[in-house]
Amino acid sequence: MTKEFIKIGLVSISDRASSGVYEDQGLPTLKNWLDSALITPSQIVARLIADEQNEIESTLIDLVDHENCSLILTTGGTGPAIRDVTPEATLAVADKEMPGFGEQMRQISLNFVPTAILSRQVAVIRKQSLIINLPGQPKAIA
């Protein structure tokens, strides 16, 4: 009997962590949260990349089109800074936008991070995959 599992892509988007300036906190936080939240067996495909729109787009496309991830969670790059382009990259690869996810995430995050209202998370569907942008702060992810 073959064991069923969900394939999940995790993408931490950070210029400094991807270049080794400091240790990435996004991927470990996402993995820990998934370990506590999921009851279905899962396979994780993780990526740590810079906040470059082309790189984000190509990573999301690869995780959906080639890795066959059913769910992709990103962290980082959702703020108002000029270098924060995760929402734009996510929307660029989308087939459909899922309104409401961003508003709900900001509402919940405001209980933990006072600047959460500045976050610009989006959620989209590409093919049969759900892509959700999460905040960059580990305490807001959880």
Secondary structure as UniProt FT lines:
FT   STRAND          6..13
FT   HELIX           15..18
FT   TURN            19..20
FT   HELIX           26..37
FT   STRAND          42..49
FT   HELIX           53..65
FT   TURN            66..67
FT   STRAND          71..75
FT   TURN            82..83
FT   HELIX           86..92
FT   STRAND          96..97
FT   TURN            99..100
FT   HELIX           101..109
FT   TURN            110..112
FT   TURN            114..115
FT   HELIX           116..118
FT   STRAND          123..126
FT   TURN            127..128
FT   STRAND          129..134
FT   HELIX           138..141
//
